[in-house]
Amino acid sequence: MTLNADVFWSFRSPYSYLAIGRYRQMAEDYDLTINLRPVYPLAIREPNFFERNHPNWLGYTMRDMFRVAQFHGIPFGPPRPDPIVQDVMTRKIAEDQPYIFRLTRLGQAAARRGKSLAFCHEAAMLIWGGAQNWHEGDHLLGAAERAGLDLAELDAEALAEADALDVEISANQVALEASGHWGVPTLVFEEEPFFGQDRIDMAIWRMEQKGLARRS
């Protein structure tokens, strides 16, 4: 019996990147379908989020995400450029955001084709894995091809159907909050949310209780 789970995920979240390879491996190792549902990051949904945080928040997060990457052996580096244009010192979000809307709409277009997990993983490995100028040249073209997709087709859809894709992305956010959480990455299985890259083993444990089996 194939089990199903949703993963709510953002291109700007370092922890989303640090989790997605393991989510993808889960779907390969187990009789499991994972539907990755992209959402816009907090910088878009709540631009004042960073101003409300404790002054230690940014420093600890930077230290921890590098530590998690080292622990799991995941290539990791600051995105160049950041998917969100933001002044790191003042935490102010720029009004002009040339990257995140394209990326998230591409992810949702991939979700329409049942390939968002693969595409978002491939793209995230560029953004967070050390590739410079991931938005230029053939970087995203290669990511799409490795996921079995055509970037030109996705980009055309992201432009022509931007409003419809944004409605779907908003529905993803509503579904995330209805599950009982609000942040990413969150895996939801049978209406139970597992928030964070450090809850993957617990999610597998729960799914095994419901019959999760390894692929033969």
C-alpha angles and dihedrals in degrees: 000000000000114000123209132216136172123224119200109206145168133209091220097051113097090200090054088057092046090054104040098076089054092047089052091048089051091056090050096045100042137046088257137125115210116196108202110208113191122215132187112262124253090259087069100034097040110016092179093054093100093050090057095054126102113266090245093056098089096044094049093045091052091050094045099048092053089047093051090049091051092046093054096035093242119156106244140174140147110283115258100227107016111234086232119053103225138150101242094201098050094026088224115154115226118237092227111069110178098172117035099060093051092046096048093045090049088052091051092046087054089049089057086061095045092247105100094111092057096040096046091047093051092046093045091053087060096044098044101020097074105271111147117222092006088173093063136069119002098327098109091034089061092045091054093047092051088053091050094254140121111237094201090055092048093047092049090052092046089056099040096042102031094131094048091048090050090053089054091046090051089050088054089055091049090050091049092054091044088057091063102262138075107197137078143282095035124158114202120199121176091343092307115120124216107192122199141019089274094064098063096100090048091051090052090049090054093046091049087058086058095049105277108168134185117253113258 
